Amino acid sequence: MDWLTWQIVDSAFPTGAFAHSYGLEAAWQHGEIGGPAELRGFLHASLLQAAHGVMPLVNAAYHAPQQLEALDRRADLFLLNTVANRASRIQGRTLLATIARVWPSSELTHVSRRAAATSAHVAPITGVAFRTIGLPLGTIQKVVLFSTARLIGSAAVRLGIVGSYEAQRLQSDCAPWLDDLFRRSALFEVGDLAQTSPIIDLLQARHDRLYSRLFQS
């Protein structure tokens, strides 16, 4: 199980997530992120949003994979921000396609057929697809939180906000936040779904209006 987890969190695992900045690019271009201090606040708020806006759907899909279609509709209604909604659909389809190619099975083929009739949002797809290949829920939850922190740090480096060493230091400093959010969100249900960072949501919605863009979102 450790080998499987490390493979999934490795940057070489092609989920397409590195094409997204989770709103950081828009926040930076609009002057909301000026350096490491603001980046730290942005990261903290983004992790909180991942715990409240992603984990409830991941948990629900893991516990009730037969509800994939209903949970996907819930995700679509929750993601009112057009940019975030589109990014979620792209990442969900990419994640499922990658998993189905790397670990082909009749069960994953069935999941892919069901997902093809939906928007394939990444949160419910994550719960169902990772369950199908045998990852326990606790590991999936940690992957979601860790990946959020790592990808924002990577985007910050590529945007020139911080250097590689500073990004890694910030990633290390995230450990207490990640532990706290993991404990708080481990039992979240669909009813706990919430938007905790509306300013970031508004900034991300501006992404398509940026004069030049490095990321898809």
C-alpha positions as CSV (number, residue, x, y, z in Angstrom):
1,M,0.0,0.0,0.0
2,D,2.9,2.4,0.7
3,W,4.3,1.9,-2.8
4,L,0.9,2.6,-4.3
5,T,0.5,5.8,-2.3
6,W,3.9,7.1,-3.2
7,Q,3.2,6.4,-6.8
8,I,0.0,8.5,-6.7
9,V,1.6,11.5,-5.0
10,D,4.7,11.5,-7.2
11,S,4.8,14.4,-9.6
12,A,5.3,11.9,-12.4
13,F,1.8,10.5,-11.9
14,P,-0.2,12.2,-14.8
15,T,-3.3,13.7,-13.3
16,G,-3.1,17.0,-15.1
17,A,-3.3,18.9,-11.8
18,F,0.0,20.8,-12.5
19,A,-1.8,22.7,-15.2
20,H,-3.9,24.5,-12.5
21,S,-2.9,27.1,-9.9
22,Y,-6.0,26.9,-7.8
23,G,-6.6,30.6,-8.1
24,L,-3.0,31.6,-7.2
25,E,-2.2,33.0,-10.6
26,A,-5.2,35.3,-10.6
27,A,-4.6,36.3,-7.0
28,W,-1.0,37.1,-7.9
29,Q,-1.8,39.1,-11.0
30,H,-4.4,41.1,-9.1
31,G,-1.8,42.1,-6.4
32,E,-3.3,40.0,-3.6
33,I,-0.1,37.9,-3.4
34,G,3.1,40.0,-3.0
35,G,5.5,37.5,-1.4
36,P,5.9,34.6,1.1
37,A,3.7,36.1,3.8
38,E,0.7,36.5,1.5
39,L,1.4,33.1,-0.1
40,R,1.3,31.5,3.3
41,G,-2.2,33.0,4.0
42,F,-3.4,31.9,0.6
43,L,-2.2,28.4,1.1
44,H,-3.8,28.1,4.6
45,A,-7.1,29.4,3.2
46,S,-6.9,27.0,0.2
47,L,-6.3,24.0,2.5
48,L,-9.3,24.9,4.6
49,Q,-11.3,25.1,1.4
50,A,-10.1,21.7,0.3
51,A,-11.1,20.2,3.7
52,H,-14.6,21.7,3.5
53,G,-15.3,21.9,-0.2
54,V,-13.7,18.6,-1.5
55,M,-13.4,16.2,1.4
56,P,-17.2,15.8,2.0
57,L,-17.7,14.6,-1.5
58,V,-14.6,12.4,-1.5
59,N,-15.8,10.7,1.7
60,A,-19.4,10.3,0.5
61,A,-18.2,8.8,-2.8
62,Y,-15.9,6.4,-1.0
63,H,-18.6,5.2,1.3
64,A,-21.4,5.0,-1.4
65,P,-19.8,4.6,-4.9
66,Q,-23.3,3.8,-6.2
67,Q,-24.2,7.4,-5.6
68,L,-21.5,8.7,-8.0
69,E,-24.0,10.4,-10.3
70,A,-25.9,12.1,-7.5
71,L,-22.7,13.3,-5.9
72,D,-21.4,14.6,-9.2
73,R,-24.6,16.7,-9.6
74,R,-24.0,18.0,-6.0
75,A,-20.5,19.0,-7.0
76,D,-21.7,20.7,-10.1
77,L,-24.2,22.8,-8.1
78,F,-21.7,23.6,-5.5
79,L,-19.0,24.9,-7.9
80,L,-20.8,28.1,-9.1
81,N,-17.4,29.6,-10.2
82,T,-17.1,28.7,-13.9
83,V,-13.3,28.5,-13.8
84,A,-13.3,26.2,-10.8
85,N,-16.2,24.1,-12.2
86,R,-14.3,23.6,-15.5
87,A,-11.1,22.8,-13.8
88,S,-12.8,20.2,-11.6
89,R,-14.3,18.5,-14.6
90,I,-11.0,18.4,-16.5
91,Q,-9.1,17.0,-13.5
92,G,-11.8,14.4,-12.7
93,R,-11.7,13.1,-16.3
94,T,-7.9,13.1,-16.4
95,L,-7.6,11.3,-13.0
96,L,-10.0,8.6,-13.9
97,A,-8.5,8.0,-17.4
98,T,-5.1,7.7,-15.9
99,I,-6.1,5.3,-13.2
100,A,-8.1,3.2,-15.7
101,R,-5.0,2.9,-17.9
102,V,-2.5,2.2,-15.2
103,W,-4.7,-0.3,-13.3
104,P,-7.2,-1.6,-15.9
105,S,-10.1,-3.7,-14.5
106,S,-13.7,-4.4,-15.3
107,E,-14.7,-2.4,-12.3
108,L,-12.9,0.7,-13.5
109,T,-14.3,0.2,-17.0
110,H,-17.7,0.3,-15.4
111,V,-16.9,3.4,-13.4
112,S,-15.6,5.1,-16.5
113,R,-18.8,4.4,-18.4
114,R,-20.9,5.8,-15.6
115,A,-18.7,8.8,-15.3
116,A,-19.0,9.5,-19.0
117,A,-22.6,10.4,-18.5
118,T,-21.7,12.9,-15.8
119,S,-19.6,16.0,-15.4
120,A,-16.9,13.8,-13.8
121,H,-16.0,16.3,-11.1
122,V,-12.8,15.5,-9.4
123,A,-14.0,15.1,-5.8
124,P,-16.4,12.3,-6.2
125,I,-14.2,10.7,-8.9
126,T,-11.3,10.7,-6.4
127,G,-13.4,8.8,-3.8
128,V,-14.7,6.2,-6.2
129,A,-11.6,5.7,-8.3
130,F,-9.1,5.4,-5.5
131,R,-11.4,3.1,-3.6
132,T,-11.5,0.9,-6.6
133,I,-7.7,0.4,-6.7
134,G,-7.6,-0.3,-3.0
135,L,-6.6,2.8,-1.2
136,P,-8.1,3.2,2.2
137,L,-10.1,6.3,2.9
138,G,-7.6,7.8,5.4
139,T,-4.9,7.6,2.8
140,I,-7.1,9.2,0.2
141,Q,-7.9,12.1,2.5
142,K,-4.2,12.7,3.2
143,V,-3.5,12.6,-0.5
144,V,-6.1,15.3,-1.2
145,L,-4.7,17.6,1.4
146,F,-1.0,17.0,0.7
147,S,-1.6,17.4,-3.1
148,T,-3.4,20.7,-2.5
149,A,-0.4,22.1,-0.6
150,R,2.2,20.7,-3.0
151,L,0.5,21.9,-6.1
152,I,0.0,25.5,-4.8
153,G,3.7,25.5,-3.8
154,S,4.7,24.3,-7.2
155,A,2.6,27.0,-8.9
156,A,4.1,29.6,-6.7
157,V,7.6,28.6,-7.9
158,R,6.6,28.6,-11.5
159,L,5.0,32.0,-11.1
160,G,8.2,33.4,-9.5
161,I,6.5,34.2,-6.2
162,V,9.0,32.2,-4.2
163,G,12.0,30.0,-4.9
164,S,12.1,26.2,-4.7
165,Y,13.8,26.1,-1.3
166,E,11.2,28.6,0.2
167,A,8.4,26.6,-1.3
168,Q,9.7,23.4,0.3
169,R,10.1,25.2,3.6
170,L,6.5,26.3,3.4
171,Q,5.4,22.8,2.5
172,S,7.2,21.5,5.6
173,D,5.6,24.2,7.8
174,C,2.1,23.0,6.5
175,A,2.4,19.7,8.5
176,P,0.5,21.0,11.6
177,W,-2.2,22.5,9.4
178,L,-2.5,19.3,7.5
179,D,-2.8,17.2,10.6
180,D,-5.5,19.5,12.0
181,L,-7.5,19.6,8.8
182,F,-7.2,15.8,8.4
183,R,-8.7,15.2,11.9
184,R,-11.4,17.8,11.4
185,S,-12.5,16.6,7.9
186,A,-12.1,12.8,8.3
187,L,-15.8,12.3,9.1
188,F,-17.3,15.1,6.9
189,E,-20.4,14.2,5.1
190,V,-22.2,15.8,2.1
191,G,-24.1,18.1,4.5
192,D,-20.7,19.6,5.7
193,L,-20.0,20.9,2.2
194,A,-19.1,24.6,2.5
195,Q,-17.4,27.5,0.8
196,T,-14.9,28.8,3.3
197,S,-12.8,31.1,1.1
198,P,-15.1,33.2,-1.0
199,I,-12.4,35.8,-1.9
200,I,-10.2,33.1,-3.4
201,D,-13.3,31.8,-5.3
202,L,-13.9,35.3,-6.7
203,L,-10.3,35.7,-7.7
204,Q,-10.2,32.4,-9.4
205,A,-13.3,33.3,-11.4
206,R,-11.2,36.2,-12.8
207,H,-8.7,33.8,-14.3
208,D,-10.2,33.8,-17.8
209,R,-9.9,37.6,-17.9
210,L,-6.2,37.7,-17.2
211,Y,-4.1,39.3,-20.1
212,S,-1.7,36.4,-20.1
213,R,-2.0,33.0,-18.3
214,L,0.5,30.2,-17.4
215,F,-2.2,27.9,-16.0
216,Q,-5.7,26.7,-16.9
217,S,-7.1,27.9,-13.7
